Amino acid sequence: MYYRLNNRSRKSAGKNIFLRIFAWVFWVTLVLVVMVGITGLLIYQHYTKDLPSVDKLRKYEPPTVSYVYDRDGNIVAEFFKQKRIVVPIERIPKTLIQAFIAAEDAHFYEHPGIDLMGVARAMIKNIQAGSIVQGGSSITQQVTKSLLLTPERSWSR
């Protein structure tokens, strides 16, 4: 038996197909977004579980020098493992700060602490070399590494 759909039935059938396709795409997209989110969360937890607390940075006290004075107030000896002298940033010349930033992290004022372009560049160079030959470290990453982490060089780091 052959029958012909009128225009109203055709439009209704077209809408039903469109709604089914839209619903299918919506649910597949939703499932993928949830899976990517869960995967991202698990990766984040894996790499951050052993990180030290940021409070350690707030309470950081650099190793300082111990001085021995004679009775007239003259220094006769110094004892230290690392000779660090804390200097307020106001006493550091602007040109020294600019030179340091130019040499260590030219994009210092353009990123939020992690230079993603530098990380990508280093990753490409490391893949090309087949080993860790470069780091994409910004000044922030270098300070964090020296104060909180080890000097380890690895693919995951």
C-alpha positions in Angstrom: 0.0 0.0 0.0 1.3 3.4 -1.0 0.3 6.6 0.7 1.4 10.1 0.4 2.3 12.4 3.4 0.8 15.8 3.3 3.0 18.8 4.0 2.1 18.9 7.7 3.2 15.3 8.2 6.5 15.9 6.3 7.3 18.9 8.5 6.5 16.9 11.6 8.7 14.0 10.5 11.5 16.4 9.7 11.3 18.0 13.1 11.3 14.6 14.8 14.4 13.6 13.0 16.1 17.0 13.8 15.1 16.6 17.5 16.5 13.1 17.6 19.8 14.1 16.0 20.0 17.1 18.3 19.3 15.1 21.4 21.8 12.4 20.4 24.5 15.1 19.7 23.7 16.8 23.0 24.0 13.7 25.1 27.2 12.5 23.3 28.7 15.9 23.9 27.6 16.0 27.5 29.2 12.6 28.1 32.4 13.6 26.4 32.6 16.8 28.4 32.1 14.9 31.7 34.7 12.3 30.7 37.2 15.0 29.8 36.5 16.9 33.1 37.0 13.7 35.2 40.1 12.8 33.3 41.5 16.4 33.8 40.7 16.2 37.5 42.4 12.8 37.9 45.5 14.1 36.1 45.5 17.3 38.2 45.3 15.2 41.4 48.0 12.8 40.3 50.5 15.6 39.7 49.6 17.8 42.6 49.4 15.2 45.4 53.0 15.5 46.5 53.5 19.2 46.1 54.5 21.2 49.2 52.2 23.8 50.7 52.3 27.3 49.4 52.4 28.4 53.0 56.0 27.3 52.9 56.7 30.2 50.5 54.9 32.7 52.7 57.1 31.7 55.7 60.3 31.4 53.7 63.4 32.6 55.5 66.6 32.4 53.5 69.7 31.1 55.1 71.6 34.1 56.5 75.1 34.8 57.6 76.2 34.6 61.2 78.8 37.2 62.1 81.4 37.2 64.9 82.3 40.7 66.2 85.3 41.8 68.3 84.8 44.1 71.3 85.0 47.2 69.0 82.1 46.0 66.8 84.3 45.0 63.9 83.4 41.8 62.0 86.1 39.2 62.5 84.4 36.1 61.1 81.4 35.0 59.1 79.7 31.6 59.1 77.4 30.5 56.4 76.3 27.7 54.0 75.0 30.2 51.5 75.8 33.8 51.8 72.5 35.4 51.2 71.8 38.9 52.3 68.2 40.1 52.3 67.8 43.4 50.4 64.4 45.2 50.2 63.3 45.5 46.6 63.2 49.2 46.9 67.0 49.2 47.2 67.5 47.2 44.0 68.2 49.5 41.0 65.4 49.4 38.4 68.0 48.7 35.6 69.2 45.6 37.5 65.6 44.4 37.7 65.0 45.1 34.0 68.3 43.3 33.1 67.4 40.3 35.2 63.9 40.1 33.6 65.3 40.5 30.1 67.8 37.7 30.6 65.6 35.2 32.5 62.0 35.8 31.4 61.4 38.4 28.6 57.6 37.8 28.8 57.5 38.2 32.6 54.8 40.9 32.5 52.8 39.1 29.8 52.0 35.8 31.6 50.4 34.8 34.9 53.5 32.9 36.2 53.7 30.1 33.6 54.9 31.0 30.1 52.9 28.5 28.1 54.7 29.5 24.9 58.1 28.8 26.7 56.8 25.5 28.0 55.6 24.5 24.4 59.0 25.6 22.9 60.9 23.6 25.5 58.7 20.5 25.0 59.3 20.6 21.2 63.1 21.0 21.7 63.1 18.1 24.2 61.1 15.8 21.9 63.4 16.6 19.0 66.5 15.9 21.2 64.9 12.8 22.7 65.9 13.9 26.2 65.4 16.9 28.5 67.6 19.7 27.1 65.5 22.8 27.9 63.1 24.0 30.4 60.3 26.5 29.8 60.7 28.0 33.1 59.5 31.5 33.9 61.1 33.4 36.8 58.1 32.3 38.9 58.7 28.6 38.0 62.4 28.9 38.8 61.8 30.5 42.2 59.2 27.8 43.1 61.5 25.0 41.9 64.4 26.3 44.0 62.4 27.0 47.1 59.9 24.1 47.1 61.0 21.3 44.8 64.1 19.4 43.8 66.3 20.1 40.8 64.9 17.0 39.1 64.5 17.2 35.3 61.8 14.9 34.0 59.2 14.7 31.3 56.4 15.0 33.9 58.0 17.9 35.6 
